[in-house]
Amino acid sequence: QLQLVESGGGLVQPGGSLRLSCAASGFTSDNYAIGWFRQAPGKEREGVSCISSSGGSTFYADSVKGRFTISRDNAKNTVYLQMNSLKPEDTAAYYCAAQPRCGSSLVLGSWGQGTQVTVSS
């Protein structure tokens, strides 16, 4: 079974940092792009960042570019999202998903429980 489990969320002050983890199992994660998505209450789910299957290409939404960094550790079958200079508007539930490639509308497997990120003073 293709499984992705998010962790690392929490409460952080504006300007602070947080590191999210996406642990994959049931498949070889380096054969797929992994994207991070977020959804705030009353808002549609939006793409935040994505890393290619090889790890050679990364993509970021304009709203997080320069502040977030995505990376992957194939030995641990894990993708990370380092979030710096956090803003209140970053507050959302964050999810990761496997995709054929970054920018694809297709998501492989089902959505997990996500991890909540709250940025507040």
N, CA and C of each residue as an Amber inpcrd file, in Angstrom:
protein
   363
   0.8360000  -1.1910000   0.0000000   0.0000000   0.0000000   0.0000000
   0.8800000   1.2530000   0.0000000   0.4910000   2.2060000  -0.8030000
   1.2010000   3.4780000  -0.8510000   0.7540000   4.3120000   0.3450000
   1.6830000   4.5880000   1.2430000   1.3570000   5.3380000   2.4460000
   2.3300000   6.4930000   2.6340000   1.7950000   7.6380000   2.9780000
   2.5830000   8.8110000   3.3150000   2.0780000   9.3510000   4.6410000
   2.9970000   9.6230000   5.5450000   2.6390000  10.1130000   6.8650000
   3.3730000  11.4150000   7.1270000   2.6030000  12.4620000   7.3990000
   3.1640000  13.7800000   7.6770000   3.3830000  13.9620000   9.1770000
   4.4090000  14.7120000   9.5180000   4.6700000  15.0340000  10.9090000
   5.4960000  16.3070000  10.9750000   5.6170000  16.8550000  12.1720000
   6.4740000  18.0040000  12.3950000   5.7590000  19.3250000  12.5770000
   4.4470000  19.3380000  12.4220000   3.7110000  20.5740000  12.5900000
   3.6410000  20.9980000  14.0440000   3.1510000  22.2050000  14.2490000
   3.0240000  22.7230000  15.5940000   2.7240000  24.2010000  15.5890000
   2.8250000  24.7980000  16.7520000   2.5920000  26.2290000  16.9360000
   3.9310000  26.9520000  16.9450000   4.0330000  28.0000000  16.1410000
   5.2720000  28.7570000  16.0480000   4.9480000  30.2390000  15.8980000
   5.8240000  31.0880000  16.3990000   5.6370000  32.5310000  16.2810000
   5.9940000  33.0180000  14.8870000   5.4000000  34.1290000  14.4600000
   5.8060000  34.7090000  13.1750000   7.3120000  34.9350000  13.1280000
   7.8980000  34.5980000  11.9950000   9.3370000  34.6930000  11.8400000
  10.0780000  33.4460000  12.2580000   9.3860000  32.5180000  12.8710000
   9.9970000  31.2890000  13.3210000  10.1450000  30.2630000  12.2180000
  10.6470000  29.0960000  12.5950000  10.9130000  28.0270000  11.6440000
  10.2910000  26.7220000  12.1050000  10.0220000  25.8610000  11.1420000
   9.4670000  24.5530000  11.4100000   9.9220000  23.6160000  10.2960000
  10.1270000  22.3640000  10.6250000  10.5490000  21.3710000   9.6380000
   9.5320000  20.2370000   9.6000000   8.8760000  20.0760000   8.4660000
   7.9010000  19.0170000   8.2780000   8.5550000  17.8040000   7.6290000
   8.0620000  16.6290000   7.9810000   8.5580000  15.3860000   7.4040000
   7.4250000  14.6250000   6.7430000   7.7330000  13.9640000   5.6520000
   6.7980000  13.1150000   4.9280000   7.4580000  11.7650000   4.7520000
   7.0200000  10.7930000   5.5260000   7.6030000   9.4580000   5.4940000
   6.7870000   8.5560000   4.5760000   7.4530000   7.9330000   3.6210000
   6.7940000   7.0800000   2.6370000   7.0410000   5.6120000   2.9370000
   6.0600000   4.7930000   2.6080000   6.1960000   3.3480000   2.7320000
   5.3070000   2.6760000   1.6970000   5.6120000   1.4190000   1.3930000
   4.8060000   0.6660000   0.4540000   5.1560000   0.8880000  -1.0020000
   6.1170000   1.7400000  -1.2710000   6.5560000   1.9980000  -2.6330000
   7.9260000   2.6410000  -2.5880000   8.5620000   2.6740000  -3.7270000
   9.8620000   3.3160000  -3.8360000   9.6380000   4.7920000  -4.1220000
   9.8080000   5.5960000  -3.1150000   9.4460000   7.0040000  -3.2260000
  10.2920000   7.7550000  -4.2380000  11.4920000   7.2880000  -4.4920000
  12.3350000   8.0000000  -5.4440000  11.9120000   7.7840000  -6.8890000
  10.8590000   7.0190000  -7.1090000  10.2830000   6.8720000  -8.4430000
   9.1660000   7.8740000  -8.7000000   8.8650000   8.7180000  -7.7230000
   7.7660000   9.6560000  -7.8210000   8.1790000  11.0210000  -7.3210000
   7.5590000  12.0280000  -7.8950000   7.6570000  13.3540000  -7.3170000
   6.8330000  13.3930000  -6.0370000   7.2660000  14.1980000  -5.0900000
   6.5300000  14.3660000  -3.8420000   6.1970000  15.8440000  -3.6910000
   4.9230000  16.1150000  -3.5100000   4.4830000  17.4860000  -3.3430000
   3.9410000  17.7370000  -1.9520000   4.1220000  18.9630000  -1.4860000
   3.5060000  19.4280000  -0.2560000   2.3390000  20.3410000  -0.6150000
   1.2270000  20.1360000   0.0610000   0.0220000  20.9220000  -0.1290000
  -0.4450000  21.4420000   1.2220000  -1.2550000  22.4650000   1.2010000
  -1.8170000  22.9650000   2.4490000  -3.2480000  23.4220000   2.2230000
  -4.0070000  23.3890000   3.3000000  -5.3910000  23.8110000   3.2390000
  -5.7540000  24.5350000   4.5270000  -6.1520000  25.7730000   4.3850000
  -6.6220000  26.5670000   5.5060000  -8.1440000  26.4880000   5.5610000
  -8.7330000  26.7220000   6.7220000 -10.1970000  26.6720000   6.8350000
 -10.8710000  27.5880000   5.8260000 -11.8530000  27.0520000   5.1110000
 -12.5840000  27.8240000   4.1290000 -11.8560000  28.0630000   2.8300000
 -10.6750000  27.4910000   2.6760000  -9.8780000  27.6800000   1.4770000
  -9.6840000  26.3610000   0.7440000  -9.4030000  26.4470000  -0.5450000
  -9.0870000  25.2660000  -1.3170000  -7.6790000  24.7960000  -0.9950000
  -7.4530000  23.5110000  -1.1620000  -6.1150000  22.9680000  -1.0100000
  -5.2200000  23.5150000  -2.1160000  -4.0390000  23.9620000  -1.7550000
  -3.1290000  24.5360000  -2.7230000  -1.7620000  23.8710000  -2.6500000
  -1.0990000  23.8200000  -3.7800000   0.2480000  23.2990000  -3.8190000
   1.2250000  24.2930000  -3.2210000   2.1400000  23.8080000  -2.4210000
   3.1360000  24.6380000  -1.7540000   4.5120000  24.4340000  -2.3640000
   4.8970000  23.1810000  -2.5190000   6.2270000  22.8600000  -3.0090000
   6.2280000  21.4510000  -3.5770000   7.2270000  21.1530000  -4.3800000
   7.3340000  19.8280000  -4.9710000   8.7890000  19.5360000  -5.2830000
   9.1580000  18.2840000  -5.1610000  10.5010000  17.8410000  -5.5150000
  10.3860000  16.6800000  -6.4850000  11.2070000  16.6900000  -7.5180000
  11.1460000  15.6700000  -8.5520000  11.5930000  14.3180000  -8.0160000
  11.3210000  13.2710000  -8.7890000  11.6630000  11.9150000  -8.3600000
  13.1500000  11.7560000  -8.0930000  13.9630000  12.4080000  -8.8850000
  15.4030000  12.3290000  -8.7130000  15.9260000  13.2700000  -7.6350000
  15.1060000  14.2180000  -7.2460000  15.5520000  15.2410000  -6.3210000
  16.2900000  16.3760000  -6.9900000  16.4070000  16.3090000  -8.3090000
  17.1740000  17.2980000  -9.0280000  16.4480000  18.5930000  -9.3160000
  15.1370000  18.5800000  -9.1890000  14.3470000  19.7750000  -9.4580000
  13.4000000  20.0330000  -8.3060000  13.2820000  21.2850000  -7.9370000
  12.3560000  21.6910000  -6.8840000  11.5220000  22.8640000  -7.3620000
  10.3130000  22.9630000  -6.8210000   9.3790000  24.0000000  -7.2100000
   8.6820000  24.5300000  -5.9710000   8.3480000  25.8190000  -6.0300000
   7.7180000  26.4760000  -4.8990000   6.6350000  27.4300000  -5.3780000
   5.5740000  27.4950000  -4.6050000   4.5740000  28.5190000  -4.8440000
   5.1910000  29.8860000  -4.5830000   4.7270000  30.8900000  -5.3140000
   5.2740000  32.2320000  -5.1480000   5.1690000  32.7170000  -3.7050000
   4.1310000  32.2940000  -3.0180000   3.8970000  32.7650000  -1.6670000
   4.9310000  32.2690000  -0.6650000   5.6490000  31.2020000  -0.9960000
   6.6220000  30.6320000  -0.0650000   8.0430000  30.6450000  -0.6080000
   8.2160000  31.0380000  -1.8470000   9.5390000  31.0330000  -2.4650000
  10.4990000  31.9130000  -1.6740000  11.6720000  31.3720000  -1.4150000
  12.6780000  32.0830000  -0.6490000  12.5960000  31.8260000   0.8370000
  11.5030000  31.2500000   1.2860000  11.3180000  30.9680000   2.7060000
  11.2870000  29.4730000   3.0020000  10.7590000  28.6820000   2.0700000
  10.6290000  27.2380000   2.2600000  11.6630000  26.5080000   1.4060000
  12.1270000  25.3650000   1.8930000  13.0510000  24.5240000   1.1500000
  12.6100000  23.0740000   1.2500000  12.4450000  22.4330000   0.1000000
  12.0640000  21.0260000   0.0740000  13.2980000  20.1840000  -0.2260000
  13.3790000  19.0230000   0.3930000  14.4980000  18.1180000   0.1730000
  14.0340000  16.6890000   0.3900000  14.8410000  15.7380000  -0.0430000
  14.4930000  14.3390000   0.1770000  15.7180000  13.5380000   0.5580000
  15.4920000  12.5290000   1.3820000  16.5220000  11.6120000   1.8330000
  16.0600000  10.2200000   1.4270000  16.5780000   9.7230000   0.3210000
  16.1280000   8.4330000  -0.1950000  16.4530000   7.2820000   0.7510000
  17.5440000   7.3870000   1.4790000  17.9080000   6.3360000   2.4250000
  16.8460000   6.1820000   3.5030000  16.2180000   7.2800000   3.8780000
  15.1670000   7.2530000   4.8890000  13.7760000   7.2520000   4.2820000
  13.7010000   7.3020000   2.9510000  12.4160000   7.3270000   2.2590000
  11.5380000   8.4600000   2.7850000  12.1500000   9.6040000   2.9680000
  11.4840000  10.7360000   3.5960000  11.7480000  12.0160000   2.8180000
  10.7190000  12.8410000   2.7180000  10.8180000  14.1650000   2.1280000
  10.5690000  15.1900000   3.2260000  11.3320000  16.2590000   3.2000000
  11.2370000  17.2890000   4.2230000  10.8090000  18.6140000   3.6140000
  10.1950000  19.4340000   4.4330000   9.8800000  20.8000000   4.0600000
  10.3570000  21.7030000   5.1900000  11.4590000  22.3890000   4.9530000
  11.9800000  23.3450000   5.9160000  11.2920000  24.6780000   5.6870000
  10.6260000  25.1840000   6.7020000   9.8580000  26.4110000   6.6010000
  10.4870000  27.4600000   7.5050000  10.9800000  28.5240000   6.9130000
  11.5850000  29.6250000   7.6450000  10.7730000  30.8950000   7.4470000
  11.0180000  31.8650000   8.3050000  10.3420000  33.1610000   8.2210000
   8.8390000  32.9900000   8.0920000   8.2880000  32.1590000   8.9410000
   6.8740000  31.8300000   8.8510000   5.9920000  33.0430000   9.1180000
   4.8880000  33.0880000   8.3990000   3.9090000  34.1600000   8.4990000
   2.5700000  33.5940000   8.9440000   1.7220000  34.4180000   9.5370000
   0.3930000  33.9290000   9.9390000  -0.3810000  33.3060000   8.7810000
  -0.2090000  33.8190000   7.5710000  -0.9150000  33.2680000   6.4290000
  -0.4240000  31.8860000   6.0200000   0.6610000  31.4110000   6.6240000
   1.1100000  30.0420000   6.4030000   0.3170000  29.0430000   7.2370000
  -0.5110000  29.5290000   8.1280000  -1.3010000  28.6570000   8.9790000
  -2.2330000  27.7940000   8.1330000  -2.1260000  26.4810000   8.2890000
  -2.9220000  25.5450000   7.5010000  -2.5850000  24.1280000   7.9320000
  -3.3970000  23.1910000   7.4670000  -3.0410000  21.7850000   7.5570000
  -2.1990000  21.4330000   6.3460000  -1.0640000  20.8230000   6.5760000
  -0.1330000  20.5020000   5.5050000  -0.1680000  19.0070000   5.2040000
  -0.1840000  18.6770000   3.9200000  -0.2440000  17.3080000   3.4480000
   0.8390000  17.0720000   2.4070000   1.3350000  15.8560000   2.3370000
   2.2270000  15.4830000   1.2530000   1.5570000  14.4180000   0.4000000
   1.9690000  14.3280000  -0.8530000   1.3810000  13.3760000  -1.7740000
   2.3800000  13.0090000  -2.8560000   2.2950000  11.7650000  -3.3090000
   3.1020000  11.3120000  -4.4280000   2.4160000  11.6880000  -5.7340000
   3.2010000  12.0940000  -6.7060000   2.6900000  12.5010000  -7.9930000
   3.5790000  11.9400000  -9.1010000   3.0180000  11.7610000 -10.3100000
   3.8670000  11.3170000 -11.4200000   5.0100000  12.2940000 -11.6820000
   4.7250000  13.5730000 -11.5650000   5.7160000  14.6190000 -11.7160000
   5.1850000  15.8790000 -11.0750000   6.0740000  16.7860000 -10.7650000
   5.6590000  18.0560000 -10.1910000   4.7850000  18.8120000 -11.1740000
   3.7260000  19.3980000 -10.6690000   2.7840000  20.1270000 -11.4990000
   1.6270000  19.2930000 -11.9950000   1.6860000  17.9900000 -11.7970000
   0.6040000  17.1110000 -12.2040000  -0.6250000  17.3380000 -11.3330000
  -1.7870000  17.1610000 -11.9360000  -3.0290000  17.2270000 -11.1800000
  -3.3510000  15.9060000 -10.5030000  -2.5770000  14.8830000 -10.8060000
  -2.8190000  13.5550000 -10.2630000  -2.1050000  13.3810000  -8.9350000
  -2.8040000  12.7880000  -7.9980000  -2.2450000  12.4290000  -6.7010000
  -2.3950000  10.9260000  -6.5340000  -1.3030000  10.2680000  -6.2010000
  -1.3050000   8.8140000  -6.0640000  -1.6080000   8.4320000  -4.6280000
  -2.5340000   7.5130000  -4.4700000  -2.9320000   7.1040000  -3.1420000
  -3.9390000   8.0790000  -2.5520000  -4.2340000   7.8910000  -1.2950000
  -5.2050000   8.7330000  -0.6100000  -4.5090000   9.7450000   0.2910000
  -5.2250000  10.8210000   0.5890000  -4.6980000  11.8420000   1.4880000
  -4.6320000  11.3140000   2.9090000  -3.5640000  11.6670000   3.6010000
  -3.4030000  11.2730000   4.9900000  -4.0530000  12.2700000   5.9220000
  -3.6870000  12.1810000   7.1880000  -4.2810000  13.0600000   8.1900000
  -3.6960000  14.4660000   8.1680000  -2.5330000  14.6220000   7.5780000
  -1.8830000  15.9150000   7.5320000  -1.2550000  16.2890000   8.8640000
  -0.5840000  17.4290000   8.8650000  -0.0110000  17.9510000  10.0950000
  -0.3130000  19.4470000  10.1650000  -0.7750000  19.8980000  11.3040000
  -1.2340000  21.2720000  11.4640000  -0.0770000  22.2060000  11.7720000
  -0.0140000  23.2930000  11.0230000   0.9480000  24.3620000  11.2620000
   0.1740000  25.6220000  11.6260000   0.4610000  26.1650000  12.7810000
  -0.1900000  27.3850000  13.2320000   0.8730000  28.4280000  13.5380000
   0.7830000  29.5620000  12.8640000   1.7380000  30.6570000  13.0520000
   0.9970000  31.8030000  13.7140000   1.3300000  32.0660000  14.9470000
   0.6190000  33.0780000  15.7150000   1.4970000  33.5880000  16.8420000
   1.3130000  34.8560000  17.1740000   2.0140000  35.4500000  18.2960000
   1.1850000  35.3790000  19.5690000
